[in-house]
Amino acid sequence: MRSIAAFIIGTLFLGACSQQENLTDQLHNVVEKYHNTGFYNGTMLIADSTGTLLKEAYGMADFDANKPLDVTSTFYMASVSKQFTAMAIMLLKEDGGLTFDDTLSTYFPSFPSWANSVTIRNLLTHTSGIPDYYGLGVAVPGFTNSDVVKVVERIDSLNFAPGGQYEYSNTAYVLLSSIVQQISGKGFNQFMQENVFEPTGMTSTVAYDEKMPERTNPCKGFDADGKEDDYQYFTTGGGGLYSNIEDMYKWHQALQSYQLVSQATMEEAYRPMILNDGSKSWYGFGWNIDEDNPKSVRHNGTLTSFRTYIERNLESGQVIIMLNNVGKTKRDELLTEIKALMSTSQADH
């Protein structure tokens, strides 16, 4: 009887391994198809509760130097950085350094009177009404957080009453980063290293602020014509992070296990914002929330030629991490095919 039981268990195990290997092959083939046709140049990590299904690099880190990508290559993360800024705020909240209902004027008394009605929660959820500085046409190479603050000081009025609607604002997240620096008395990269990156083992991730920390194995950005189109700013909060797929997977695992903040605080990050009229905005603290499946959260990033993406299922633990350094990409189409394969595999189980 023991032999029969062992045989059945072994057969089931081999069957599961075979299914996983088949899915890995299918995922690799679809990414390679996009790479071979010139529409994906980057790294990719896909995992579920059983572990990593795909971890591969496709293409070049630097076309001019003929340097290939590998799985440790670090990319400019663009707006995927916002979830890290939100985590810094949540850490300070749990430590008693601030509350989500603190007003912006508490930290920036030089701002116009409208800052009395904007809360940290508004900044986190893009419901502040503060214009995006990219839309104001003021961003230039070398732009810093201090430059953004000077721009905000000159804003006479908000685009709408705080909490009135959702409107994406990189300005809001730069201000959040500046608040972290004010409260902690540390540079943003130093705070993140000590409180987020080191505790989670993210050894290749840095916030590229005014001090320009050394980047590990960086890749360059290239536009659709093959010309260098690299990141040139020094703002943190809305962007500014460099990371790779290995570190981003560690980040996902840390969030799933509530390693950094409590479950209650994390659940608040994944909760839609209730607007002034009682309707919901499906953006939490640095995460887009799927209205049809609130257990699915995601964020993309786009600046210069970098295209980044992370999608996590809070219930199943499934994660898709896509980092691309060429402007000519079909990220959304590729993502659709990946998710179709994952869905079919789950249905077969």
KOLKE-83811 format. One record per residue (C-alpha): x, y, z; residue in three letters. Coordinates in steps of 0.5 Angstrom, whole numbers, padded with zeros to 4 digits, always signed. Layout:
BEGIN
XYZALA...
***
This chain:
BEGIN
+0000+0000+0000MET+0006+0005+0002ARG+0009+0003-0005SER+0002+0005-0009ILE+0001+0011-0005ALA+0009+0013-0006ALA+0007+0012-0014PHE+0001+0016-0014ILE+0004+0022-0010ILE+0010+0021-0015GLY+0006+0021-0021THR+0002+0027-0019LEU+0009+0031-0017PHE+0012+0029-0024LEU+0005+0032-0027GLY+0005+0038-0024ALA+0013+0039-0026CYS+0011+0038-0033SER+0005+0043-0033GLN+0010+0048-0030GLN+0015+0047-0035GLU+0010+0047-0041ASN+0008+0054-0038LEU+0015+0056-0037THR+0016+0055-0045ASP+0010+0058-0047GLN+0011+0064-0043LEU+0018+0064-0046HIS+0016+0063-0053ASN+0011+0069-0053VAL+0016+0074-0050VAL+0021+0072-0055GLU+0016+0073-0061LYS+0016+0080-0059TYR+0023+0081-0058HIS+0025+0078-0064ASN+0020+0082-0068THR+0023+0088-0065GLY+0017+0090-0060PHE+0020+0088-0053TYR+0028+0089-0050ASN+0028+0088-0043GLY+0028+0083-0037THR+0022+0079-0035MET+0020+0075-0028LEU+0013+0072-0027ILE+0012+0068-0021ALA+0006+0065-0018ASP+0005+0061-0011SER+0009+0055-0013THR+0015+0060-0015GLY+0018+0063-0021THR+0016+0061-0027LEU+0020+0065-0032LEU+0026+0070-0031LYS+0030+0072-0037GLU+0033+0077-0041ALA+0032+0079-0048TYR+0036+0084-0052GLY+0041+0089-0050MET+0043+0094-0044ALA+0047+0098-0049ASP+0046+0098-0056PHE+0052+0103-0057ASP+0057+0098-0053ALA+0054+0092-0055ASN+0052+0090-0048LYS+0047+0085-0047PRO+0042+0085-0042LEU+0042+0080-0036ASP+0037+0079-0030VAL+0041+0083-0026THR+0041+0089-0030SER+0038+0095-0027THR+0032+0100-0030PHE+0030+0106-0029TYR+0023+0105-0026MET+0019+0111-0028ALA+0012+0111-0024SER+0013+0104-0021VAL+0017+0108-0016SER+0011+0111-0013LYS+0009+0105-0009GLN+0016+0105-0006PHE+0015+0113-0004THR+0008+0111-0001ALA+0011+0105+0003MET+0016+0111+0006ALA+0010+0115+0008ILE+0007+0109+0011MET+0013+0107+0015LEU+0013+0114+0018LEU+0005+0114+0019LYS+0006+0107+0023GLU+0012+0110+0027ASP+0008+0116+0029GLY+0012+0121+0025GLY+0005+0123+0021LEU-0002+0122+0020THR-0005+0121+0013PHE-0010+0127+0014ASP-0004+0132+0016ASP-0005+0138+0011THR+0001+0140+0006LEU+0002+0147+0010SER+0004+0143+0016THR+0010+0141+0012TYR+0011+0147+0007PHE+0008+0153+0010PRO+0011+0158+0004SER+0005+0154+0000PHE-0001+0158-0002PRO-0007+0158+0002SER-0010+0152-0002TRP-0005+0148+0002ALA-0009+0148+0008ASN-0014+0143+0005SER-0009+0138+0001VAL-0008+0132+0006THR-0002+0127+0005ILE-0008+0122+0003ARG-0010+0127-0003ASN-0003+0126-0005LEU-0002+0119-0004LEU-0009+0118-0008THR-0008+0123-0014HIS-0014+0127-0011THR-0010+0133-0009SER-0012+0138-0015GLY-0004+0140-0016ILE-0002+0140-0023PRO+0003+0135-0026ASP+0009+0139-0027TYR+0011+0135-0033TYR+0004+0138-0036GLY+0007+0145-0034LEU+0013+0145-0038GLY+0018+0146-0033VAL+0022+0140-0033ALA+0029+0140-0036VAL+0035+0135-0035PRO+0038+0136-0028GLY+0031+0138-0025PHE+0031+0136-0017THR+0025+0136-0012ASN+0027+0143-0010SER+0026+0145-0017ASP+0019+0142-0016VAL+0018+0146-0009VAL+0019+0152-0012LYS+0014+0151-0018VAL+0009+0149-0013VAL+0010+0155-0009GLU+0008+0159-0015ARG+0001+0156-0017ILE-0004+0160-0015ASP-0010+0155-0015SER-0011+0148-0015LEU-0015+0144-0021ASN-0020+0142-0017PHE-0022+0142-0010ALA-0018+0136-0006PRO-0022+0130-0006GLY-0026+0132-0012GLY-0023+0127-0017GLN-0018+0123-0019TYR-0012+0127-0023GLU-0005+0124-0024TYR+0000+0128-0021SER+0008+0127-0021ASN+0008+0133-0017THR+0004+0130-0011ALA+0009+0124-0010TYR+0015+0129-0011VAL+0012+0133-0005LEU+0011+0126-0001LEU+0019+0125-0002SER+0020+0131+0001SER+0016+0130+0007ILE+0020+0124+0008VAL+0026+0128+0008GLN+0024+0133+0012GLN+0021+0128+0018ILE+0027+0123+0017SER+0032+0128+0017GLY+0036+0124+0011LYS+0036+0124+0004GLY+0031+0120+0000PHE+0036+0114-0002ASN+0039+0114+0005GLN+0032+0113+0008PHE+0030+0108+0003MET+0036+0104+0004GLN+0036+0103+0011GLU+0028+0102+0012ASN+0026+0099+0005VAL+0032+0096+0001PHE+0036+0093+0006GLU+0031+0090+0010PRO+0028+0086+0004THR+0035+0085+0001GLY+0034+0089-0005MET+0041+0090-0006THR+0041+0093-0013SER+0036+0098-0012THR+0037+0106-0011VAL+0034+0112-0011ALA+0037+0117-0016TYR+0037+0123-0012ASP+0042+0129-0012GLU+0047+0125-0009LYS+0047+0120-0015MET+0048+0114-0012PRO+0052+0109-0016GLU+0048+0104-0020ARG+0049+0097-0020THR+0049+0094-0027ASN+0045+0099-0031PRO+0042+0099-0038CYS+0041+0105-0042LYS+0035+0107-0045GLY+0034+0108-0053PHE+0028+0111-0057ASP+0025+0107-0063ALA+0030+0110-0068ASP+0036+0107-0064GLY+0038+0113-0061LYS+0040+0114-0054GLU+0034+0116-0049ASP+0037+0116-0042ASP+0034+0118-0036TYR+0036+0125-0034GLN+0033+0128-0028TYR+0034+0128-0020PHE+0027+0128-0017THR+0025+0123-0013THR+0018+0121-0011GLY+0014+0120-0017GLY+0020+0117-0020GLY+0028+0116-0019GLY+0029+0109-0017LEU+0033+0104-0021TYR+0032+0097-0020SER+0032+0090-0023ASN+0027+0084-0023ILE+0030+0080-0018GLU+0030+0086-0013ASP+0022+0087-0015MET+0021+0080-0014TYR+0024+0081-0007LYS+0019+0087-0006TRP+0013+0083-0008HIS+0015+0078-0003GLN+0016+0083+0003ALA+0009+0086+0001LEU+0006+0079+0001GLN+0008+0077+0008SER+0007+0084+0011TYR+0015+0085+0013GLN+0015+0092+0013LEU+0008+0095+0015VAL+0002+0092+0018SER-0003+0088+0015GLN-0008+0093+0017ALA-0004+0099+0014THR-0002+0095+0007MET-0010+0094+0006GLU-0011+0101+0007GLU-0006+0102+0001ALA-0010+0097-0003TYR-0017+0101-0002ARG-0020+0105-0007PRO-0021+0113-0005MET-0028+0115-0003ILE-0029+0122-0007LEU-0033+0128-0004ASN-0039+0126-0008ASP-0039+0119-0005GLY-0036+0115-0011SER-0030+0111-0012LYS-0023+0113-0015SER-0019+0106-0016TRP-0012+0108-0014TYR-0010+0107-0007GLY-0003+0109-0004PHE+0002+0108-0010GLY-0003+0102-0014TRP-0008+0102-0019ASN-0013+0097-0016ILE-0017+0093-0021ASP-0024+0095-0021GLU-0027+0088-0023ASP-0022+0085-0019ASN-0020+0089-0013PRO-0015+0083-0011LYS-0011+0085-0017SER-0006+0091-0016VAL-0001+0094-0021ARG+0003+0100-0024HIS+0006+0102-0030ASN+0012+0107-0031GLY+0014+0111-0037THR+0019+0116-0038LEU+0024+0117-0044THR+0025+0110-0047SER+0024+0106-0041PHE+0017+0102-0040ARG+0016+0098-0033THR+0010+0094-0030TYR+0009+0090-0024ILE+0002+0087-0023GLU+0001+0083-0017ARG-0005+0078-0015ASN-0006+0079-0007LEU-0010+0073-0006GLU-0006+0068-0010SER+0001+0071-0010GLY+0002+0071-0018GLN+0006+0077-0020VAL+0008+0079-0027ILE+0014+0084-0027ILE+0016+0087-0034MET+0022+0092-0035LEU+0024+0095-0042ASN+0029+0100-0044ASN+0027+0101-0051VAL+0021+0106-0053GLY+0019+0101-0059LYS+0015+0096-0055THR+0008+0093-0055LYS+0008+0092-0047ARG+0000+0092-0047ASP-0001+0087-0052GLU+0005+0082-0049LEU+0002+0083-0043LEU-0005+0081-0045THR-0002+0074-0048GLU+0002+0073-0042ILE-0004+0074-0038LYS-0008+0069-0042ALA-0003+0064-0042LEU-0003+0064-0034MET-0011+0064-0034SER-0011+0058-0038THR-0006+0054-0034SER-0010+0056-0028GLN-0016+0053-0031ALA-0013+0047-0033ASP-0011+0046-0025HIS
***
